[in-house]
Amino acid sequence: MIGNGHKLEKIVESTSNLSQVRKADLQFGDMVFIKTRNSLYSISVLESDYYLVCGGWFDRKGLSPTKESISGCTWGGSIIKVDTLAACGLRLEFGNRVLTTPIQKVYVLRGNGKN
């Protein structure tokens, strides 16, 4: 048992119903727009698991745009979906350990013009 009494299997099972964007489904040049409870982020897909990030915490710290890795998505604790760039209801964790508020909406703009 972990956290509030949920078994790990139940948590993993619940992820199949999430509206999510998997890292493997993105290509160089794709842009992902993420609306969290408190911020808006724009993320451009670069090479080798790196992204060009603008918005939110990075804007407030004067760091936008910045090249950053993305660890994955989390419920706010130590369990993380490393294959996921964004999932509604979860929090995005960047490689620098910055954690967003829960994601509300995600929009993908394909670099090849397909949405």
Wavefront OBJ file of the C-alpha trace (Angstrom):
o trace
v 0.000 0.000 0.000
v 1.153 3.540 -0.712
v -0.062 7.041 -0.059
v -3.748 7.175 0.769
v -4.237 3.416 0.758
v -4.187 2.764 -2.993
v -2.258 -0.201 -4.268
v 0.342 0.534 -6.916
v -1.530 -1.706 -9.368
v -4.693 0.404 -9.027
v -2.750 3.609 -9.669
v -1.099 2.157 -12.785
v -4.458 0.820 -13.987
v -6.080 4.246 -13.597
v -3.540 5.839 -15.962
v -5.021 4.053 -18.982
v -8.036 6.400 -18.800
v -6.021 9.623 -18.645
v -6.051 12.152 -21.456
v -2.299 12.185 -22.031
v 0.506 12.941 -24.462
v 3.248 10.339 -24.520
v 6.821 11.398 -25.232
v 7.193 8.639 -27.837
v 4.299 10.096 -29.861
v 6.077 13.435 -30.334
v 8.585 14.393 -33.019
v 11.154 17.140 -33.465
v 9.338 20.397 -34.160
v 6.060 19.478 -32.442
v 4.759 22.018 -29.935
v 2.781 21.182 -26.828
v 0.720 23.809 -25.027
v -0.116 22.965 -21.431
v -2.583 24.841 -19.216
v -2.134 24.084 -15.535
v -4.215 25.434 -12.685
v -1.848 28.412 -12.345
v 0.159 28.724 -15.559
v 0.495 28.233 -19.293
v 3.535 26.484 -20.794
v 4.642 26.103 -24.406
v 7.028 23.242 -25.046
v 8.843 22.659 -28.359
v 10.251 19.207 -28.973
v 14.003 19.247 -29.605
v 16.401 16.313 -29.827
v 17.567 13.655 -27.352
v 14.797 14.076 -24.759
v 15.196 17.848 -24.543
v 12.570 20.513 -24.992
v 12.503 24.290 -25.408
v 10.255 25.494 -22.577
v 8.539 28.857 -22.104
v 5.964 30.053 -19.601
v 4.956 29.478 -16.005
v 7.810 29.145 -13.515
v 10.412 29.726 -16.240
v 8.857 33.107 -17.159
v 8.599 34.148 -13.516
v 12.310 33.382 -13.013
v 13.310 35.181 -16.237
v 14.576 31.932 -17.792
v 12.266 31.591 -20.815
v 13.027 30.149 -23.246
v 15.189 27.427 -21.739
v 16.373 24.022 -22.908
v 15.151 21.475 -20.355
v 14.451 17.782 -19.957
v 11.099 16.507 -18.729
v 11.071 13.780 -16.095
v 7.402 12.920 -16.674
v 4.088 13.344 -14.891
v 3.242 12.694 -11.271
v 0.303 12.775 -8.912
v 2.399 15.075 -6.689
v 4.327 12.368 -4.867
v 7.214 10.106 -5.785
v 5.403 7.949 -8.381
v 6.157 9.286 -11.856
v 5.050 8.310 -15.362
v 8.356 8.754 -17.180
v 6.850 7.962 -20.605
v 4.359 10.836 -20.374
v 4.970 14.481 -21.258
v 1.549 15.689 -20.109
v -1.611 14.167 -18.643
v -4.719 15.994 -17.479
v -5.060 15.833 -13.721
v -1.377 15.088 -13.143
v 1.550 17.455 -12.538
v 4.393 17.941 -15.008
v 7.872 17.483 -13.541
v 10.781 19.094 -15.367
v 14.355 17.797 -15.216
v 15.304 20.637 -12.857
v 12.721 19.243 -10.352
v 10.179 22.055 -10.938
v 6.700 20.600 -10.469
v 3.634 22.292 -11.972
v 0.157 22.527 -10.530
v -2.296 19.955 -11.969
v -2.644 20.000 -15.755
v -6.064 21.090 -16.986
v -5.687 21.097 -20.782
v -3.135 19.927 -23.338
v -2.930 20.824 -27.023
v -0.409 19.396 -29.497
v 0.519 21.296 -32.650
v 2.364 18.975 -35.018
v 5.477 20.337 -36.695
v 4.309 18.830 -39.972
v 1.020 20.755 -39.798
v -1.121 17.877 -38.474
v -2.979 18.415 -35.157
l 1 2 3 4 5 6 7 8 9 10 11 12 13 14 15 16 17 18 19 20 21 22 23 24 25 26 27 28 29 30 31 32 33 34 35 36 37 38 39 40 41 42 43 44 45 46 47 48 49 50 51 52 53 54 55 56 57 58 59 60 61 62 63 64 65 66 67 68 69 70 71 72 73 74 75 76 77 78 79 80 81 82 83 84 85 86 87 88 89 90 91 92 93 94 95 96 97 98 99 100 101 102 103 104 105 106 107 108 109 110 111 112 113 114 115
